[in-house]
Structures are given as structure tokens and as C-alpha cells.
Amino acid sequence: MVKIRLMGAFAHLAKARELEIKLDRPKTVDEILRELIPRYDEFHDKIILINGKPAKGDAVVEEGDEIKVMPVLSGG
């Protein structure tokens, strides 16, 4: 199982703060999140952590990993 923790707008869009999924094969973070979060690609800036370490959307996720993703907030 892969545990996914969503923050901010991502949690709102996916209607969940935490999800667990089973992978049938290794996938990238972006592949997984596109399936779970409507309009995921509209967020150009995001913070992604895999097992607590910074990662990019093209990082490969495997069974047992934990993903945490949050949008970057800006304002003024």
C-alpha cells in the first residue's frame, strides 16, 4: 500500500486528507496524483515529499512509500 497525505486545495479537490492505494506496478507521483486529484495539472507549484524527503513529480513510487503533497501558497 502507498499512503497519500493531501494538504490544502489538494485535500479539498480529492475530498480526502489521507488515502491508501495499492499499486499494480511502480508509478510516478504525477501519475498517481492525476488519478486521485481533479485539476491536479492546474497546480504548477507544489511541494512533494516521499518518505519525508523532497521529490519531484517524476519520482517513482513503490509499495510501502508515503507521499505528502501540498500546494505552494503565495499572496501579498
HTML snippet that shows the backbone in 3Dmol.js (N, CA, C, O; Angstrom):
<script src="https://3Dmol.org/build/3Dmol-min.js"></script>
<div id="view" style="width:600px;height:400px;position:relative"></div>
<script>
const pdb = `
ATOM      1  N   MET A   1       0.837  -1.180   0.000  1.00  0.00           N
ATOM      2  CA  MET A   1       0.000   0.000   0.000  1.00  0.00           C
ATOM      3  C   MET A   1       0.885   1.247   0.000  1.00  0.00           C
ATOM      4  O   MET A   1       1.976   1.262   0.570  1.00  0.00           O
ATOM      5  N   VAL A   2       0.387   2.273  -0.647  1.00  0.00           N
ATOM      6  CA  VAL A   2       1.029   3.583  -0.641  1.00  0.00           C
ATOM      7  C   VAL A   2       0.099   4.525   0.109  1.00  0.00           C
ATOM      8  O   VAL A   2      -1.088   4.619  -0.205  1.00  0.00           O
ATOM      9  N   LYS A   3       0.634   5.210   1.086  1.00  0.00           N
ATOM     10  CA  LYS A   3      -0.153   6.172   1.852  1.00  0.00           C
ATOM     11  C   LYS A   3       0.047   7.551   1.233  1.00  0.00           C
ATOM     12  O   LYS A   3       1.172   7.959   0.947  1.00  0.00           O
ATOM     13  N   ILE A   4      -1.059   8.260   1.032  1.00  0.00           N
ATOM     14  CA  ILE A   4      -1.004   9.580   0.414  1.00  0.00           C
ATOM     15  C   ILE A   4      -1.661  10.571   1.358  1.00  0.00           C
ATOM     16  O   ILE A   4      -2.811  10.394   1.759  1.00  0.00           O
ATOM     17  N   ARG A   5      -0.919  11.621   1.711  1.00  0.00           N
ATOM     18  CA  ARG A   5      -1.439  12.672   2.580  1.00  0.00           C
ATOM     19  C   ARG A   5      -1.544  13.943   1.747  1.00  0.00           C
ATOM     20  O   ARG A   5      -0.562  14.405   1.165  1.00  0.00           O
ATOM     21  N   LEU A   6      -2.743  14.497   1.700  1.00  0.00           N
ATOM     22  CA  LEU A   6      -3.016  15.681   0.894  1.00  0.00           C
ATOM     23  C   LEU A   6      -3.279  16.883   1.782  1.00  0.00           C
ATOM     24  O   LEU A   6      -3.924  16.769   2.824  1.00  0.00           O
ATOM     25  N   MET A   7      -2.782  18.022   1.366  1.00  0.00           N
ATOM     26  CA  MET A   7      -2.939  19.247   2.139  1.00  0.00           C
ATOM     27  C   MET A   7      -3.639  20.306   1.284  1.00  0.00           C
ATOM     28  O   MET A   7      -3.584  20.266   0.055  1.00  0.00           O
ATOM     29  N   GLY A   8      -4.291  21.244   1.950  1.00  0.00           N
ATOM     30  CA  GLY A   8      -4.869  22.407   1.291  1.00  0.00           C
ATOM     31  C   GLY A   8      -5.843  22.070   0.187  1.00  0.00           C
ATOM     32  O   GLY A   8      -6.712  21.214   0.346  1.00  0.00           O
ATOM     33  N   ALA A   9      -5.689  22.756  -0.943  1.00  0.00           N
ATOM     34  CA  ALA A   9      -6.595  22.586  -2.079  1.00  0.00           C
ATOM     35  C   ALA A   9      -6.612  21.147  -2.591  1.00  0.00           C
ATOM     36  O   ALA A   9      -7.641  20.686  -3.085  1.00  0.00           O
ATOM     37  N   PHE A  10      -5.503  20.436  -2.482  1.00  0.00           N
ATOM     38  CA  PHE A  10      -5.472  19.055  -2.952  1.00  0.00           C
ATOM     39  C   PHE A  10      -6.428  18.189  -2.132  1.00  0.00           C
ATOM     40  O   PHE A  10      -7.141  17.357  -2.694  1.00  0.00           O
ATOM     41  N   ALA A  11      -6.451  18.375  -0.814  1.00  0.00           N
ATOM     42  CA  ALA A  11      -7.379  17.627   0.040  1.00  0.00           C
ATOM     43  C   ALA A  11      -8.819  17.983  -0.309  1.00  0.00           C
ATOM     44  O   ALA A  11      -9.687  17.111  -0.349  1.00  0.00           O
ATOM     45  N   HIS A  12      -9.068  19.252  -0.559  1.00  0.00           N
ATOM     46  CA  HIS A  12     -10.418  19.702  -0.916  1.00  0.00           C
ATOM     47  C   HIS A  12     -10.872  19.065  -2.236  1.00  0.00           C
ATOM     48  O   HIS A  12     -11.987  18.548  -2.314  1.00  0.00           O
ATOM     49  N   LEU A  13     -10.042  19.094  -3.251  1.00  0.00           N
ATOM     50  CA  LEU A  13     -10.407  18.550  -4.557  1.00  0.00           C
ATOM     51  C   LEU A  13     -10.585  17.030  -4.526  1.00  0.00           C
ATOM     52  O   LEU A  13     -11.480  16.495  -5.182  1.00  0.00           O
ATOM     53  N   ALA A  14      -9.746  16.347  -3.775  1.00  0.00           N
ATOM     54  CA  ALA A  14      -9.827  14.883  -3.694  1.00  0.00           C
ATOM     55  C   ALA A  14     -10.866  14.428  -2.672  1.00  0.00           C
ATOM     56  O   ALA A  14     -11.207  13.247  -2.604  1.00  0.00           O
ATOM     57  N   LYS A  15     -11.370  15.389  -1.871  1.00  0.00           N
ATOM     58  CA  LYS A  15     -12.347  15.099  -0.817  1.00  0.00           C
ATOM     59  C   LYS A  15     -11.801  14.119   0.220  1.00  0.00           C
ATOM     60  O   LYS A  15     -12.534  13.290   0.760  1.00  0.00           O
ATOM     61  N   ALA A  16     -10.505  14.231   0.484  1.00  0.00           N
ATOM     62  CA  ALA A  16      -9.866  13.377   1.488  1.00  0.00           C
ATOM     63  C   ALA A  16      -8.520  13.974   1.871  1.00  0.00           C
ATOM     64  O   ALA A  16      -7.830  14.560   1.038  1.00  0.00           O
ATOM     65  N   ARG A  17      -8.158  13.820   3.128  1.00  0.00           N
ATOM     66  CA  ARG A  17      -6.833  14.255   3.582  1.00  0.00           C
ATOM     67  C   ARG A  17      -5.824  13.116   3.490  1.00  0.00           C
ATOM     68  O   ARG A  17      -4.632  13.343   3.283  1.00  0.00           O
ATOM     69  N   GLU A  18      -6.316  11.895   3.646  1.00  0.00           N
ATOM     70  CA  GLU A  18      -5.434  10.726   3.566  1.00  0.00           C
ATOM     71  C   GLU A  18      -6.093   9.652   2.723  1.00  0.00           C
ATOM     72  O   GLU A  18      -7.298   9.414   2.815  1.00  0.00           O
ATOM     73  N   LEU A  19      -5.284   9.013   1.905  1.00  0.00           N
ATOM     74  CA  LEU A  19      -5.743   7.917   1.065  1.00  0.00           C
ATOM     75  C   LEU A  19      -4.693   6.813   1.100  1.00  0.00           C
ATOM     76  O   LEU A  19      -3.512   7.073   1.330  1.00  0.00           O
ATOM     77  N   GLU A  20      -5.123   5.607   0.875  1.00  0.00           N
ATOM     78  CA  GLU A  20      -4.200   4.491   0.701  1.00  0.00           C
ATOM     79  C   GLU A  20      -4.582   3.776  -0.583  1.00  0.00           C
ATOM     80  O   GLU A  20      -5.750   3.469  -0.820  1.00  0.00           O
ATOM     81  N   ILE A  21      -3.580   3.519  -1.400  1.00  0.00           N
ATOM     82  CA  ILE A  21      -3.833   2.815  -2.653  1.00  0.00           C
ATOM     83  C   ILE A  21      -2.841   1.670  -2.799  1.00  0.00           C
ATOM     84  O   ILE A  21      -1.755   1.686  -2.219  1.00  0.00           O
ATOM     85  N   LYS A  22      -3.234   0.692  -3.575  1.00  0.00           N
ATOM     86  CA  LYS A  22      -2.341  -0.420  -3.890  1.00  0.00           C
ATOM     87  C   LYS A  22      -1.883  -0.237  -5.332  1.00  0.00           C
ATOM     88  O   LYS A  22      -2.695  -0.011  -6.229  1.00  0.00           O
ATOM     89  N   LEU A  23      -0.605  -0.334  -5.537  1.00  0.00           N
ATOM     90  CA  LEU A  23      -0.037  -0.197  -6.884  1.00  0.00           C
ATOM     91  C   LEU A  23       0.114  -1.564  -7.526  1.00  0.00           C
ATOM     92  O   LEU A  23       0.549  -2.519  -6.882  1.00  0.00           O
ATOM     93  N   ASP A  24      -0.247  -1.652  -8.803  1.00  0.00           N
ATOM     94  CA  ASP A  24      -0.018  -2.892  -9.541  1.00  0.00           C
ATOM     95  C   ASP A  24       1.359  -2.886 -10.200  1.00  0.00           C
ATOM     96  O   ASP A  24       1.858  -3.914 -10.659  1.00  0.00           O
ATOM     97  N   ARG A  25       1.961  -1.681 -10.231  1.00  0.00           N
ATOM     98  CA  ARG A  25       3.315  -1.510 -10.775  1.00  0.00           C
ATOM     99  C   ARG A  25       3.848  -0.185 -10.250  1.00  0.00           C
ATOM    100  O   ARG A  25       3.059   0.660  -9.827  1.00  0.00           O
ATOM    101  N   PRO A  26       5.156   0.025 -10.261  1.00  0.00           N
ATOM    102  CA  PRO A  26       5.673   1.336  -9.848  1.00  0.00           C
ATOM    103  C   PRO A  26       5.129   2.431 -10.761  1.00  0.00           C
ATOM    104  O   PRO A  26       5.045   2.247 -11.975  1.00  0.00           O
ATOM    105  N   LYS A  27       4.762   3.564 -10.179  1.00  0.00           N
ATOM    106  CA  LYS A  27       4.243   4.715 -10.926  1.00  0.00           C
ATOM    107  C   LYS A  27       4.932   5.967 -10.427  1.00  0.00           C
ATOM    108  O   LYS A  27       5.514   5.984  -9.342  1.00  0.00           O
ATOM    109  N   THR A  28       4.858   7.020 -11.233  1.00  0.00           N
ATOM    110  CA  THR A  28       5.395   8.296 -10.780  1.00  0.00           C
ATOM    111  C   THR A  28       4.373   8.981  -9.880  1.00  0.00           C
ATOM    112  O   THR A  28       3.185   8.660  -9.903  1.00  0.00           O
ATOM    113  N   VAL A  29       4.858   9.924  -9.092  1.00  0.00           N
ATOM    114  CA  VAL A  29       3.979  10.716  -8.236  1.00  0.00           C
ATOM    115  C   VAL A  29       2.897  11.381  -9.085  1.00  0.00           C
ATOM    116  O   VAL A  29       1.717  11.328  -8.738  1.00  0.00           O
ATOM    117  N   ASP A  30       3.290  12.001 -10.185  1.00  0.00           N
ATOM    118  CA  ASP A  30       2.315  12.681 -11.043  1.00  0.00           C
ATOM    119  C   ASP A  30       1.243  11.721 -11.564  1.00  0.00           C
ATOM    120  O   ASP A  30       0.065  12.079 -11.587  1.00  0.00           O
ATOM    121  N   GLU A  31       1.621  10.524 -11.978  1.00  0.00           N
ATOM    122  CA  GLU A  31       0.633   9.554 -12.464  1.00  0.00           C
ATOM    123  C   GLU A  31      -0.401   9.241 -11.388  1.00  0.00           C
ATOM    124  O   GLU A  31      -1.601   9.214 -11.661  1.00  0.00           O
ATOM    125  N   ILE A  32       0.059   9.011 -10.187  1.00  0.00           N
ATOM    126  CA  ILE A  32      -0.834   8.670  -9.072  1.00  0.00           C
ATOM    127  C   ILE A  32      -1.756   9.837  -8.753  1.00  0.00           C
ATOM    128  O   ILE A  32      -2.968   9.661  -8.627  1.00  0.00           O
ATOM    129  N   LEU A  33      -1.188  11.021  -8.623  1.00  0.00           N
ATOM    130  CA  LEU A  33      -1.986  12.173  -8.205  1.00  0.00           C
ATOM    131  C   LEU A  33      -2.961  12.637  -9.277  1.00  0.00           C
ATOM    132  O   LEU A  33      -4.026  13.160  -8.949  1.00  0.00           O
ATOM    133  N   ARG A  34      -2.624  12.458 -10.538  1.00  0.00           N
ATOM    134  CA  ARG A  34      -3.575  12.790 -11.614  1.00  0.00           C
ATOM    135  C   ARG A  34      -4.827  11.921 -11.528  1.00  0.00           C
ATOM    136  O   ARG A  34      -5.925  12.372 -11.852  1.00  0.00           O
ATOM    137  N   GLU A  35      -4.659  10.675 -11.090  1.00  0.00           N
ATOM    138  CA  GLU A  35      -5.800   9.768 -10.953  1.00  0.00           C
ATOM    139  C   GLU A  35      -6.681  10.135  -9.758  1.00  0.00           C
ATOM    140  O   GLU A  35      -7.881   9.862  -9.768  1.00  0.00           O
ATOM    141  N   LEU A  36      -6.099  10.745  -8.739  1.00  0.00           N
ATOM    142  CA  LEU A  36      -6.814  10.992  -7.488  1.00  0.00           C
ATOM    143  C   LEU A  36      -7.336  12.416  -7.318  1.00  0.00           C
ATOM    144  O   LEU A  36      -8.333  12.630  -6.628  1.00  0.00           O
ATOM    145  N   ILE A  37      -6.670  13.392  -7.943  1.00  0.00           N
ATOM    146  CA  ILE A  37      -6.992  14.800  -7.705  1.00  0.00           C
ATOM    147  C   ILE A  37      -7.471  15.463  -8.993  1.00  0.00           C
ATOM    148  O   ILE A  37      -6.688  15.643  -9.926  1.00  0.00           O
ATOM    149  N   PRO A  38      -8.755  15.827  -9.049  1.00  0.00           N
ATOM    150  CA  PRO A  38      -9.227  16.575 -10.218  1.00  0.00           C
ATOM    151  C   PRO A  38      -8.442  17.880 -10.364  1.00  0.00           C
ATOM    152  O   PRO A  38      -8.131  18.532  -9.367  1.00  0.00           O
ATOM    153  N   ARG A  39      -8.128  18.255 -11.583  1.00  0.00           N
ATOM    154  CA  ARG A  39      -7.421  19.505 -11.891  1.00  0.00           C
ATOM    155  C   ARG A  39      -5.994  19.548 -11.325  1.00  0.00           C
ATOM    156  O   ARG A  39      -5.432  20.632 -11.171  1.00  0.00           O
ATOM    157  N   TYR A  40      -5.411  18.409 -11.021  1.00  0.00           N
ATOM    158  CA  TYR A  40      -4.050  18.361 -10.463  1.00  0.00           C
ATOM    159  C   TYR A  40      -3.051  19.140 -11.314  1.00  0.00           C
ATOM    160  O   TYR A  40      -2.203  19.850 -10.774  1.00  0.00           O
ATOM    161  N   ASP A  41      -3.141  19.016 -12.625  1.00  0.00           N
ATOM    162  CA  ASP A  41      -2.169  19.656 -13.514  1.00  0.00           C
ATOM    163  C   ASP A  41      -2.290  21.179 -13.548  1.00  0.00           C
ATOM    164  O   ASP A  41      -1.403  21.852 -14.073  1.00  0.00           O
ATOM    165  N   GLU A  42      -3.363  21.729 -13.002  1.00  0.00           N
ATOM    166  CA  GLU A  42      -3.516  23.183 -12.950  1.00  0.00           C
ATOM    167  C   GLU A  42      -2.602  23.813 -11.888  1.00  0.00           C
ATOM    168  O   GLU A  42      -2.359  25.020 -11.910  1.00  0.00           O
ATOM    169  N   PHE A  43      -2.106  22.997 -10.970  1.00  0.00           N
ATOM    170  CA  PHE A  43      -1.212  23.482  -9.915  1.00  0.00           C
ATOM    171  C   PHE A  43       0.227  23.303 -10.378  1.00  0.00           C
ATOM    172  O   PHE A  43       0.769  22.199 -10.329  1.00  0.00           O
ATOM    173  N   HIS A  44       0.835  24.383 -10.823  1.00  0.00           N
ATOM    174  CA  HIS A  44       2.200  24.281 -11.347  1.00  0.00           C
ATOM    175  C   HIS A  44       3.232  24.199 -10.226  1.00  0.00           C
ATOM    176  O   HIS A  44       4.265  23.546 -10.374  1.00  0.00           O
ATOM    177  N   ASP A  45       2.952  24.858  -9.109  1.00  0.00           N
ATOM    178  CA  ASP A  45       3.877  24.834  -7.975  1.00  0.00           C
ATOM    179  C   ASP A  45       3.293  23.991  -6.861  1.00  0.00           C
ATOM    180  O   ASP A  45       2.191  24.253  -6.377  1.00  0.00           O
ATOM    181  N   LYS A  46       4.028  22.995  -6.465  1.00  0.00           N
ATOM    182  CA  LYS A  46       3.589  22.130  -5.375  1.00  0.00           C
ATOM    183  C   LYS A  46       4.803  21.585  -4.643  1.00  0.00           C
ATOM    184  O   LYS A  46       5.896  21.501  -5.203  1.00  0.00           O
ATOM    185  N   ILE A  47       4.600  21.223  -3.407  1.00  0.00           N
ATOM    186  CA  ILE A  47       5.658  20.615  -2.606  1.00  0.00           C
ATOM    187  C   ILE A  47       5.308  19.140  -2.476  1.00  0.00           C
ATOM    188  O   ILE A  47       4.213  18.786  -2.041  1.00  0.00           O
ATOM    189  N   ILE A  48       6.247  18.290  -2.858  1.00  0.00           N
ATOM    190  CA  ILE A  48       6.042  16.843  -2.808  1.00  0.00           C
ATOM    191  C   ILE A  48       7.127  16.229  -1.933  1.00  0.00           C
ATOM    192  O   ILE A  48       8.313  16.518  -2.090  1.00  0.00           O
ATOM    193  N   LEU A  49       6.702  15.386  -1.021  1.00  0.00           N
ATOM    194  CA  LEU A  49       7.635  14.638  -0.179  1.00  0.00           C
ATOM    195  C   LEU A  49       7.335  13.149  -0.344  1.00  0.00           C
ATOM    196  O   LEU A  49       6.175  12.738  -0.332  1.00  0.00           O
ATOM    197  N   ILE A  50       8.373  12.355  -0.497  1.00  0.00           N
ATOM    198  CA  ILE A  50       8.236  10.901  -0.496  1.00  0.00           C
ATOM    199  C   ILE A  50       9.058  10.394   0.677  1.00  0.00           C
ATOM    200  O   ILE A  50      10.271  10.595   0.738  1.00  0.00           O
ATOM    201  N   ASN A  51       8.385   9.741   1.598  1.00  0.00           N
ATOM    202  CA  ASN A  51       9.028   9.239   2.817  1.00  0.00           C
ATOM    203  C   ASN A  51       9.785  10.353   3.536  1.00  0.00           C
ATOM    204  O   ASN A  51      10.865  10.136   4.085  1.00  0.00           O
ATOM    205  N   GLY A  52       9.187  11.564   3.520  1.00  0.00           N
ATOM    206  CA  GLY A  52       9.756  12.701   4.239  1.00  0.00           C
ATOM    207  C   GLY A  52      10.866  13.445   3.522  1.00  0.00           C
ATOM    208  O   GLY A  52      11.421  14.401   4.064  1.00  0.00           O
ATOM    209  N   LYS A  53      11.197  13.020   2.308  1.00  0.00           N
ATOM    210  CA  LYS A  53      12.271  13.674   1.558  1.00  0.00           C
ATOM    211  C   LYS A  53      11.695  14.385   0.334  1.00  0.00           C
ATOM    212  O   LYS A  53      10.789  13.860  -0.313  1.00  0.00           O
ATOM    213  N   PRO A  54      12.212  15.577   0.009  1.00  0.00           N
ATOM    214  CA  PRO A  54      11.713  16.315  -1.153  1.00  0.00           C
ATOM    215  C   PRO A  54      11.830  15.487  -2.433  1.00  0.00           C
ATOM    216  O   PRO A  54      12.810  14.774  -2.649  1.00  0.00           O
ATOM    217  N   ALA A  55      10.795  15.605  -3.279  1.00  0.00           N
ATOM    218  CA  ALA A  55      10.771  14.852  -4.530  1.00  0.00           C
ATOM    219  C   ALA A  55      10.100  15.693  -5.612  1.00  0.00           C
ATOM    220  O   ALA A  55       9.498  16.730  -5.335  1.00  0.00           O
ATOM    221  N   LYS A  56      10.215  15.228  -6.826  1.00  0.00           N
ATOM    222  CA  LYS A  56       9.547  15.874  -7.965  1.00  0.00           C
ATOM    223  C   LYS A  56       8.482  14.927  -8.490  1.00  0.00           C
ATOM    224  O   LYS A  56       8.436  13.752  -8.126  1.00  0.00           O
ATOM    225  N   GLY A  57       7.629  15.460  -9.352  1.00  0.00           N
ATOM    226  CA  GLY A  57       6.522  14.680  -9.897  1.00  0.00           C
ATOM    227  C   GLY A  57       6.936  13.465 -10.688  1.00  0.00           C
ATOM    228  O   GLY A  57       6.148  12.530 -10.833  1.00  0.00           O
ATOM    229  N   ASP A  58       8.160  13.449 -11.209  1.00  0.00           N
ATOM    230  CA  ASP A  58       8.599  12.302 -12.000  1.00  0.00           C
ATOM    231  C   ASP A  58       9.270  11.218 -11.147  1.00  0.00           C
ATOM    232  O   ASP A  58       9.778  10.231 -11.680  1.00  0.00           O
ATOM    233  N   ALA A  59       9.269  11.406  -9.821  1.00  0.00           N
ATOM    234  CA  ALA A  59       9.853  10.398  -8.928  1.00  0.00           C
ATOM    235  C   ALA A  59       8.979   9.145  -8.934  1.00  0.00           C
ATOM    236  O   ALA A  59       7.751   9.235  -8.929  1.00  0.00           O
ATOM    237  N   VAL A  60       9.612   7.996  -8.943  1.00  0.00           N
ATOM    238  CA  VAL A  60       8.890   6.721  -8.971  1.00  0.00           C
ATOM    239  C   VAL A  60       8.528   6.307  -7.544  1.00  0.00           C
ATOM    240  O   VAL A  60       9.354   6.350  -6.632  1.00  0.00           O
ATOM    241  N   VAL A  61       7.268   5.906  -7.385  1.00  0.00           N
ATOM    242  CA  VAL A  61       6.738   5.487  -6.086  1.00  0.00           C
ATOM    243  C   VAL A  61       6.544   3.977  -6.125  1.00  0.00           C
ATOM    244  O   VAL A  61       6.113   3.416  -7.133  1.00  0.00           O
ATOM    245  N   GLU A  62       6.873   3.328  -5.004  1.00  0.00           N
ATOM    246  CA  GLU A  62       6.713   1.883  -4.910  1.00  0.00           C
ATOM    247  C   GLU A  62       5.899   1.544  -3.676  1.00  0.00           C
ATOM    248  O   GLU A  62       5.694   2.394  -2.808  1.00  0.00           O
ATOM    249  N   GLU A  63       5.434   0.310  -3.594  1.00  0.00           N
ATOM    250  CA  GLU A  63       4.671  -0.145  -2.440  1.00  0.00           C
ATOM    251  C   GLU A  63       5.427   0.180  -1.146  1.00  0.00           C
ATOM    252  O   GLU A  63       6.642   0.001  -1.068  1.00  0.00           O
ATOM    253  N   GLY A  64       4.698   0.656  -0.139  1.00  0.00           N
ATOM    254  CA  GLY A  64       5.290   0.971   1.151  1.00  0.00           C
ATOM    255  C   GLY A  64       5.710   2.423   1.296  1.00  0.00           C
ATOM    256  O   GLY A  64       6.019   2.866   2.402  1.00  0.00           O
ATOM    257  N   ASP A  65       5.729   3.173   0.201  1.00  0.00           N
ATOM    258  CA  ASP A  65       6.106   4.583   0.263  1.00  0.00           C
ATOM    259  C   ASP A  65       4.959   5.427   0.811  1.00  0.00           C
ATOM    260  O   ASP A  65       3.796   5.024   0.774  1.00  0.00           O
ATOM    261  N   GLU A  66       5.312   6.608   1.321  1.00  0.00           N
ATOM    262  CA  GLU A  66       4.325   7.590   1.753  1.00  0.00           C
ATOM    263  C   GLU A  66       4.570   8.883   0.986  1.00  0.00           C
ATOM    264  O   GLU A  66       5.687   9.398   0.952  1.00  0.00           O
ATOM    265  N   ILE A  67       3.514   9.394   0.377  1.00  0.00           N
ATOM    266  CA  ILE A  67       3.577  10.647  -0.379  1.00  0.00           C
ATOM    267  C   ILE A  67       2.836  11.711   0.406  1.00  0.00           C
ATOM    268  O   ILE A  67       1.754  11.464   0.939  1.00  0.00           O
ATOM    269  N   LYS A  68       3.419  12.886   0.473  1.00  0.00           N
ATOM    270  CA  LYS A  68       2.733  14.042   1.037  1.00  0.00           C
ATOM    271  C   LYS A  68       2.838  15.144  -0.005  1.00  0.00           C
ATOM    272  O   LYS A  68       3.923  15.421  -0.515  1.00  0.00           O
ATOM    273  N   VAL A  69       1.704  15.777  -0.324  1.00  0.00           N
ATOM    274  CA  VAL A  69       1.719  16.820  -1.342  1.00  0.00           C
ATOM    275  C   VAL A  69       0.882  18.010  -0.878  1.00  0.00           C
ATOM    276  O   VAL A  69      -0.212  17.859  -0.333  1.00  0.00           O
ATOM    277  N   MET A  70       1.438  19.197  -1.113  1.00  0.00           N
ATOM    278  CA  MET A  70       0.736  20.419  -0.739  1.00  0.00           C
ATOM    279  C   MET A  70       0.989  21.496  -1.797  1.00  0.00           C
ATOM    280  O   MET A  70       2.075  21.568  -2.372  1.00  0.00           O
ATOM    281  N   PRO A  71      -0.026  22.331  -2.048  1.00  0.00           N
ATOM    282  CA  PRO A  71       0.187  23.418  -2.994  1.00  0.00           C
ATOM    283  C   PRO A  71       1.058  24.495  -2.367  1.00  0.00           C
ATOM    284  O   PRO A  71       1.070  24.665  -1.148  1.00  0.00           O
ATOM    285  N   VAL A  72       1.785  25.218  -3.208  1.00  0.00           N
ATOM    286  CA  VAL A  72       2.571  26.352  -2.728  1.00  0.00           C
ATOM    287  C   VAL A  72       1.628  27.534  -2.659  1.00  0.00           C
ATOM    288  O   VAL A  72       0.936  27.855  -3.625  1.00  0.00           O
ATOM    289  N   LEU A  73       1.611  28.175  -1.507  1.00  0.00           N
ATOM    290  CA  LEU A  73       0.758  29.342  -1.308  1.00  0.00           C
ATOM    291  C   LEU A  73       1.542  30.598  -1.568  1.00  0.00           C
ATOM    292  O   LEU A  73       2.720  30.694  -1.224  1.00  0.00           O
ATOM    293  N   SER A  74       0.887  31.557  -2.176  1.00  0.00           N
ATOM    294  CA  SER A  74       1.534  32.855  -2.382  1.00  0.00           C
ATOM    295  C   SER A  74       0.485  33.927  -2.171  1.00  0.00           C
ATOM    296  O   SER A  74      -0.716  33.658  -2.212  1.00  0.00           O
ATOM    297  N   GLY A  75       0.930  35.086  -1.955  1.00  0.00           N
ATOM    298  CA  GLY A  75      -0.010  36.186  -1.737  1.00  0.00           C
ATOM    299  C   GLY A  75       0.755  37.452  -1.406  1.00  0.00           C
ATOM    300  O   GLY A  75       1.984  37.501  -1.457  1.00  0.00           O
ATOM    301  N   GLY A  76       0.009  38.441  -1.077  1.00  0.00           N
ATOM    302  CA  GLY A  76       0.698  39.675  -0.769  1.00  0.00           C
ATOM    303  C   GLY A  76      -0.175  40.648  -0.055  1.00  0.00           C
ATOM    304  O   GLY A  76       0.268  41.748   0.276  1.00  0.00           O
TER     305      GLY A  76
END
`;
const viewer = $3Dmol.createViewer("view");
viewer.addModel(pdb, "pdb");
viewer.setStyle({}, {cartoon: {color: "spectrum"}});
viewer.zoomTo();
viewer.render();
</script>
